[in-house]
Amino acid sequence: MIDAINLTKELIRRPSVTPTDAGAIALVEETLTTLGFVCRRMKFGDVENLYGRYGVESPNLCFAGHTDVVPVGDEAAWSHGAFDAAEVDGILIGRGAVDMKSAIAAFAAAAAAAIEADQVKGSISFLITGDEEGVATHGTRMVVEALEIEDEAISHCIVGEPSSSEVLGDMIKVGRRGSINAEITVQGIQGHVAYPHRAANPVPILLELLTRLQARVLDRGYPEFQPSNLEITQIDVPNVATNVIPGLAKARLNIRFNPNHTGHDLARWLETEADLVAQGFSGTVSVDPKISGEAFLTEPGPFTDLVAAAVREASGRDPELSTSGGTSDARFIRVLCPVVELGLVGKTMHQVDEGAPIAEILQLQAVYERLIERYFEAFAES
């Protein structure tokens, strides 16, 4: 058997600040290997990833998660060392306690219980990355691409992100909005403010473009999703002189979008608007869009019903099926199979003194145990 609390503590004590691994992936691999999983490391670039599978038959229930964590921030502000895994008044304090080393430990403990009880009528797999909190280019995205090439069949997936809102089990994430970042560069002609005809001021062009973009109502929402929104995140005019028309102006923005849009269509819209404001301007206007994820929804059905029932039976709560929040690695896994996110309450993630109640970690383990049991009862081939 696996002690979920001790395993969480051991994982926290590996200071795996993205993209550093610090031995966290090896600890997960060692733990799963002792249970009979066949594990393999999948390293892309400098990022360590792990795929482990117990069993060879279908269905294959996958647990996905990440061992990397965000930086500590102000170390002096922590009541205990960020990687000490201190237990104080029933709270396990440490970077990764909520997001999301405890979920990895809880699912490993649940898998161990299911294996011992001979409940695995198919396969259980783990897809663990060390590149979720960073740029996410050499982590789950590339593991998924490799598994697709190999025709590795994953039937359904649980991502252990902290999905709960106020209390454990009150919310399951069944979809996420997409995200696109864009950098806008307006290159003009620098000159003296007294002789504007000899210059091309990029600032009014940039402001006009941003005004046009913000004036559009992207949509009024989508079933199960909130409206899409565009947010300007940075404006930069590198000019310290008061008598100089600048030659350069830049801006950055982010769009979080629901299934009314695709990242490609939004990128094309940004570029079209840039071309329009550039007409008659003697400089250049360019947009560099980067799509970090498309919107997706796991439609309500037998799988989401099963997950909700497991939460209800183990926690006594009827979870809301939600698409709120930011992005997660579920956006990559969705191409393989239906995916939902189920984990702890996320209130302290990324904060100083990130902490998870011991009782909630054990309750999450109980939820996962019931989920695994129900899953193979419902989906195992007769």
Phi, psi and omega in degrees: 000160180244133175271109185298325182289313179297321179293320177300315180300315180295324177292319179299324182288353170268108185285071188271062177289124187310133002262017180291137182270317177057025176087005182291315180297320180298322179294318177296316179300315180298318181297313182291323180299321179296339179271354180102008176288143170267113187248148172216139177277139179233095184263126177235124187062231178261010187260130176271131175229162182219134169234123180230142183224135174251116183097165181232351183269165172269155001280160180246107177269119184254140170251128180242141180195183181222143178263347180283153182228164177282162179301159184290326187084222181282100183300326182293341182279346180284140178288333175221165180304136185298337180241020178275341183057050180285142177251114185231117178051043177081006179248130176268114185258133177163153178294122183101355181300321179262317188239090350214042184293329179295323180293321177300314181294319181295319180287325176298318178294321178294320178297320178300317179296320180293321178295316180297325181274003179058043181264351187275093180262060185160235181220152169238136179228158176236130174241103187241131181239160174248021186219053177258323184278349180261223183282346173059037179260335183245018181251238185303322179307312184282328175296316179299316179300318179294318180294324177298315180299323182277356183061033175288120185269117171248126186276313180211158183222140171248123175260130188275024178299150179291090187270340184289148186263300183247320178223154183303127175090004181278350182208138172239135177271121180247006179184170179214150171288155175280170181218135175224130174256146179218138173250126181253131179234122175248114180259115179252209177233119181292147178191180180280139182296337180280349182230063185297336180291345178264000183236174173223101186285119182281343187295310179301326179294315179298315180296321178298317180297314180297323178296316178299317182294318182286340181287339182280128170277110187297317177186176179256011182117178181211148180313122181079359183235149172280167180298152174289151179218144176249128180234127174281125186251344180198139170230130185223123174236100184286082183211120181255351183267146179271346183247022181236128169284123185291157178261353186215141173217138183228158175210157174231149178213163176226139174241125171257119191232147178268182185293002170296341187228163166243158177300322181297315181296320179292321177298318179294322177298315178301316181293323179295316179296322178296320178296323181295314182286341181281348182296126180084354179271134184278000174255204181232150176233120181232149178234132178243092181272143176227119182271117181263353178174145176267156176291146177210159178217127170274109186297144176304139182178199184303322183289311179296325177296319180296315180297315180298321179294321179296318177298315182298316183289325184270335184242344183079009182247145178263104190287145171280136175269112192236156173239016184284169175096190183272210180259163175212178180290353174301334180295337177270321185289336183303336180286343181268323190189169172299140185219141173226162179246132183213115181199200186288178172288132189264015189300324185258004181297140180070005181262166167296141183059040171308131184207148179234130176299135178305317182298325181288324177298317179292325177291323176297320176302318179296321177298313180297321179299315180293324180296314180298315180300312180296322184300310183285335172295323186272322191249351181295140180290134182281000000 
